[in-house]
Amino acid sequence: RGRKLIEIVVRLQNIELPEKLAGKIIPAISTTTALVTGLVCLELYKVIQTKPLDQYKNGFVNLAIPLFAFSEPLPPAMVPSMIKGKKWQFSLWDRIDIDLGDITLGEFLEHLEGRFGLEVNMLSYGPAILLLAR
């Protein structure tokens, strides 16, 4: 933490900001960080307590004005689909957990097609694209 502060001070000295302005940047960074951390912790309490979506808040803060604005997050957009002739809706928040042990990519794709009737066009894991069908 101390090293990061030293790096910031050195960078500020290298870009030759006026002393008056440079002296205000570090307190502003720490104040903003503390504020955001506090807001995140308040929302984490709600996650732990499994509160409904309407209890959560999005926050927009501008300390220069000062402005504190909060809004309720919207639920994710639902995408209608058909899986094996049944209506199914999913969102970006949904997931399918599959535990088949140590299998190949081909076996995994066969499982998705057999169990869900899905044709996989793209498969990714984190930032890596594992399959991209043409």
C-alpha positions as CSV (number, residue, x, y, z in Angstrom):
1,R,0.0,0.0,0.0
2,G,2.8,2.4,0.9
3,R,4.6,1.5,-2.3
4,K,1.6,2.3,-4.4
5,L,1.4,5.7,-2.7
6,I,5.0,6.4,-3.5
7,E,4.4,5.4,-7.1
8,I,1.5,7.9,-7.3
9,V,3.6,10.7,-5.8
10,V,6.5,10.0,-8.3
11,R,4.2,10.0,-11.2
12,L,2.7,13.3,-10.1
13,Q,6.1,14.8,-9.8
14,N,7.0,13.5,-13.3
15,I,4.0,15.2,-15.0
16,E,4.8,18.4,-13.1
17,L,1.4,19.2,-11.7
18,P,1.2,22.3,-9.6
19,E,1.9,21.6,-5.9
20,K,-1.5,22.8,-4.9
21,L,-3.3,20.4,-7.2
22,A,-1.0,17.4,-6.5
23,G,-1.6,17.8,-2.8
24,K,-5.3,17.3,-3.3
25,I,-5.2,14.2,-5.6
26,I,-4.1,11.6,-3.1
27,P,-6.7,12.6,-0.4
28,A,-9.4,12.6,-3.1
29,I,-8.3,9.1,-4.2
30,S,-8.4,7.7,-0.6
31,T,-11.7,9.4,0.1
32,T,-13.3,8.0,-3.0
33,T,-11.9,4.6,-2.3
34,A,-13.2,4.6,1.2
35,L,-16.7,5.7,0.1
36,V,-17.0,3.1,-2.7
37,T,-15.7,0.4,-0.3
38,G,-18.4,1.3,2.2
39,L,-21.1,1.2,-0.4
40,V,-20.0,-2.2,-1.6
41,C,-19.9,-3.5,2.0
42,L,-23.5,-2.4,2.5
43,E,-24.6,-4.2,-0.6
44,L,-22.6,-7.4,0.5
45,Y,-24.7,-7.5,3.6
46,K,-27.8,-7.7,1.4
47,V,-26.2,-10.6,-0.6
48,I,-25.4,-12.5,2.6
49,Q,-29.0,-11.9,3.9
50,T,-30.4,-13.0,0.4
51,K,-32.5,-9.9,0.1
52,P,-34.7,-9.6,-3.0
53,L,-33.5,-7.6,-6.0
54,D,-35.6,-4.5,-5.1
55,Q,-33.5,-4.0,-1.9
56,Y,-30.2,-3.6,-3.8
57,K,-29.0,-0.2,-5.0
58,N,-26.9,1.2,-7.8
59,G,-24.9,4.2,-6.6
60,F,-23.6,7.2,-8.5
61,V,-21.3,9.5,-6.6
62,N,-19.7,12.7,-7.6
63,L,-17.7,14.2,-4.6
64,A,-16.9,17.4,-6.5
65,I,-20.5,18.6,-6.5
66,P,-21.4,16.7,-3.9
67,L,-23.9,14.3,-5.5
68,F,-25.1,11.0,-4.2
69,A,-27.7,9.3,-6.4
70,F,-29.1,5.8,-5.9
71,S,-31.4,3.7,-8.0
72,E,-32.8,0.2,-8.0
73,P,-31.1,-2.2,-10.5
74,L,-33.3,-3.7,-13.2
75,P,-33.7,-7.4,-13.5
76,P,-31.8,-8.9,-16.5
77,A,-33.5,-9.2,-19.8
78,M,-35.0,-12.7,-20.3
79,V,-34.4,-14.5,-23.6
80,P,-37.2,-16.9,-24.6
81,S,-36.0,-20.2,-26.0
82,M,-37.2,-23.8,-26.7
83,I,-35.3,-26.7,-25.3
84,K,-36.6,-30.1,-26.4
85,G,-40.0,-28.6,-27.2
86,K,-40.4,-26.9,-23.9
87,K,-40.4,-23.1,-23.4
88,W,-37.4,-21.9,-21.4
89,Q,-36.3,-18.4,-20.5
90,F,-32.8,-17.5,-19.5
91,S,-30.7,-14.4,-18.8
92,L,-27.1,-13.5,-18.5
93,W,-27.3,-14.2,-14.8
94,D,-28.3,-17.9,-15.4
95,R,-25.9,-20.8,-15.7
96,I,-26.0,-24.5,-16.2
97,D,-23.8,-26.5,-13.9
98,I,-22.5,-29.7,-15.5
99,D,-20.3,-32.1,-13.6
100,L,-19.3,-35.0,-15.9
101,G,-15.8,-35.5,-14.6
102,D,-12.8,-35.6,-17.0
103,I,-14.3,-35.5,-20.5
104,T,-13.2,-34.3,-23.9
105,L,-14.7,-31.2,-25.6
106,G,-16.5,-33.5,-28.1
107,E,-18.1,-35.5,-25.3
108,F,-19.2,-32.2,-23.6
109,L,-20.8,-31.0,-26.9
110,E,-22.5,-34.4,-27.3
111,H,-23.9,-34.1,-23.8
112,L,-25.3,-30.6,-24.5
113,E,-26.9,-31.8,-27.7
114,G,-28.3,-35.0,-26.2
115,R,-29.6,-33.6,-22.9
116,F,-30.7,-30.1,-23.9
117,G,-31.0,-30.4,-27.7
118,L,-28.6,-27.5,-28.0
119,E,-26.4,-26.7,-31.0
120,V,-23.3,-25.0,-29.7
121,N,-22.0,-22.2,-31.9
122,M,-19.5,-20.7,-29.4
123,L,-18.0,-22.0,-26.2
124,S,-15.8,-19.8,-23.9
125,Y,-14.2,-20.2,-20.6
126,G,-13.2,-16.8,-19.0
127,P,-11.4,-14.9,-21.8
128,A,-10.5,-18.0,-23.8
129,I,-12.7,-19.1,-26.7
130,L,-12.7,-22.9,-26.8
131,L,-14.9,-23.4,-29.8
132,L,-16.1,-21.1,-32.5
133,A,-18.3,-22.8,-35.2
134,R,-18.5,-21.4,-38.7
